[in-house]
């Protein structure tokens, strides 16, 4: 069975101005998504955009229906690439139970904070041929419209980069920082960063600076620098709160593009003719001939 080719798939994701944040059962902004669930959301958003362009849909209704083959989801997301769809169905079902806050940070003054589900309903078709089994998924129309119509504030990403990352923290941080690639610098409050990175703050070890820095932040940055099209470094900013000792209250991130050689490896730009080994060899011979 051929592997689904996702190398050229591009997706526009909303910036922090309309950030979608997962919520827990108490409606706090610290719900936990798995790495696979993040990938499923991105792939469903991509396929929704594809359908809207194909069918020339100007505005999605309250609910947006999307039909997608299970083998397509499985091939794109399962590195083992087998025909057992149990894991994909399980992750879809768990994602359907999650609630999200739109404009959770309150930075978009034109939007109210909305609490909704990303997936409202899932139906699975019965078919003797496993390859032809379909999932009929009802997505939230407000989220679809926000992603499709966001023209001014968005991050343009490639799913191949997103899917190549293992850690969910890497995926989430890449998504945020990609939006500031041209601005170069962004400072984010720690309380905000926990929500954006999908960190469970109910576990005290997650929010202790030394543990967060080593187990979450630095591992995420290392994976982003190794696998993505941006280079990231950071600087902790410390402040005194209520007269207490200094503690980290913000993280200042510095973002820049990877060098052209790395972008070529990722297939995002084509190598120039000057960089081609045969061009260099020929030019060297020609230069020597002219000199003589």
N, C-alpha and C positions, 0 to 999 in steps of 0.2 A: 504494500500500500504506500502510495507516495506521501511524503511528509508535506504538510501544509507550509507553503512558502510565505513567511511573514516579513522577509527582509525589507521590503519597500513599503510596508504598511506605516502610514503616518497617522498620528492622532493629535487633536487639539484638546488639551485639558484646561479647565478653568483655573485661574490663579487664586491666590488667597483672598481676592476680593469677593469670590463666591465659593469659597472652599467647602467641599463636602467632607464632613467628619463623621466617623462611625460613633454611635452612642451605645452605652451599656444599658442594662435593664433599669437603672435608676435615672435615665435620661442625662447622664453625665457624658462629657466629651472624651471618654476614655474606653470606648468599646474596642474590642480586638478583632481584627480581620487576619485571616491567614494569608500567606504569600500567594497561594493559588486563588483565593477569593479576589485579591487585588487584580490579578491577571485576568480573571473572568470578567470583572467589571470593565476593564480597559478594552477587552476584546468585544464585549457586547456593545460598548459605546462606539467602537469603530464600525461594527456591522450596522448599527443604527444609523450612523452618518452615511454609510454606503447606501442603505435603503432609501434614506431621505433624498439623497442626490439623484439616485436612479428613478424614483417615483415622483420627483419634483414636488416634494411636500414642503410647504412654506412654514407651517407651524404644526407641531405635534399636539394631539389632543391630550386630555388629562391622563389617559393611559396610552402607551405606545406598544403595539404588538410586533414581535420579532420572531420569525421562524428560523431556526438554526440547526444544522445537522450535528448530532452528538459526536460523530467521528471527526468533524471539523474542530470542535472544542477540544476533543481528546488529543488529536494530533498536534494541535498548536500548544497545548499546555502540559501534556504528559510526555516527559522526556523518554519514558520507556516505550512510548508509541505502540501500545497494545490495543486490542479491541475490547477490553474490559472497561465499561463506562461507569462502574460503580463509584469510583472516586470522584469523577466529574459530577455525577448526579448528587452524591453526598454533599459536595461543596456548593453546588447550586442551591440545594435545599437549605443549607445553613445560611447562605447569603440571603435567601428569601426572608428569613426570620430577623435579619438585622435591620435596625433603624438608623437613619442618617440625618444629620442637621445640615441644611443648605445655608450658606452665608453664616456659618457657625461663628466666625470671628467678628461678625457685625461690621466689616470694613466696607461693604458695598451699601452705601446709604440709600440706594434705590430699591433694595430688597429687604424684606422682613426675614427673620430666621424661620425656616420651615423645617418641621420634623416629618419625615416620610420614610417609606421603604424604597429601595432601589428596584427590587423585584417584587411585584404585587401578586403574581400568580405564575405557576409553571404547569404545563401539561406535557406529558410524554406520549408519543405515538407508539402504537403496537405494530411491529413489522417483523416478518420472519427473517428478512435480511437485516442483520445487525448494522450493516453499513448505511442503511437508509433510514434508521431511526431518527426521529426529529424531536426537538424540544420547542414548544410554543411558549414564549416567555412574554409576560405583560410587564413592561417597564414603566417607571414613573415619568410622565410626560414633562413635568417641570424640569427634572434633571436633564432629560434629552434636549429640551429647548435651550437650556442654559449652556450646555456643551456645544450644541450646533450653532447657536446664534452669538456666542461670545466671540467678538471680532477684535476688540481692543485689548482685552486682558486674557492672554492664554499662553500656555506652553506648548510648543510643537515638539512632539517626541516620536521616536520610532519604537514600535512594539518589540522589535528584535532586541533592542537594548534593555527595555524594561523586563522582558521575559528572561534574559540571560542572568539577571541578578537573583541570588538565592534568598537573601534576607528581605523581609517585608520592610524593615527600616531603611534599607538601601533604596528600595523602590519608592517609598514615600518621600524620602529626603531628595532623591533625584528629581522627582516630580515637582517639588517645591522650588529647588534651586535652579532648575532649568528655566524657570520663569524670569530669573534675574541674571541670565547669562550676559546680556548686553549692559546691564546696570553695574555688574561686577561685584557689588557689595550689598549685603542685607543683614540687619541685626534682628534677631527674633527672641522675644521673651521666653524664658524657660517654660513657664506655664502653658504658653501657646505651643511651644515646640513639642511638648508631650502629646497634646491633642493631634497636631499635624502628623506626627510620626506614629500615631496609633499605639502609644505606650500606655500600658495599664498602670495607672498611678496608685491603684489599690495595693500594689506590691511595693512596699517601702524601698526595697533594694533597687527598683527601677529608677527611683528619683534621687537616690544618694549620688552626688556628683561623681565621685570616683568610680562607682560601678557603672553609672550611665555613660560616662566618658569612655571607659574601656570596653564595655560589653555591647554598647549600642552605637554611640556616636562615631568613634574611631573606626569600628568595623564597617559601618555603613559608608563612611568617607573613603576608606581603603577600597571597598568593592566598587564604588562609583568611579574612582580614579582608574581602576584597573579595567573596567568594562564599558564605560560610557564615553560620550563625546564631550564631557566637561571635566575640568580639573578643579578640585575643591580643597580649600584649607580653612581653618577656623581659629578663632581667638575667643576664649572665655572672658566675659566682662563681669567683674566683681563689684558689688556695692554693699554698703552697710544698711541693714533693715532694722528699724526700731532700736537703733543703738547697739545692735549685736555685732558679732565679728563679721568680717567680709565673707560674702558667699556669692556664688555664681548666679546671676539673675538674667543674663542674656548671653547669646552666642552670636558673634559676628562672623559671617561666612564670606569668603572671597571666592568668586567663581570666574573662571576663564575657559576659553575653548581649548580643547586638546590640540596638539600640533597636527599639521596636515598629514603626517605619516600615519598617525593613529586614526584620523578621519578616513583615510584611504583604506585602512584595514577594516574599518566598519562598513565600508561601501558607501559612505556619505558624500565623498567627492572623488573625482577621477584624477589619477596621477597626471601631472603635466608631462608633455613630451620631453622637456628638459631633464626630468628625473628618470627617464627610461634608460636602462643600461646600454641598449644598442645605440641610442642617440648619443650618449656620453662617449662611447667607444668611437663612433663615426666622427664626432666633433673633434676628438683628440687627434685622430688621423688627419682630418682636414686642416686643423690648426698647424700641425707639424709640416704638412705639405706647403701651406701658404708661407710659413716661416722660411722653408728651404728654397 
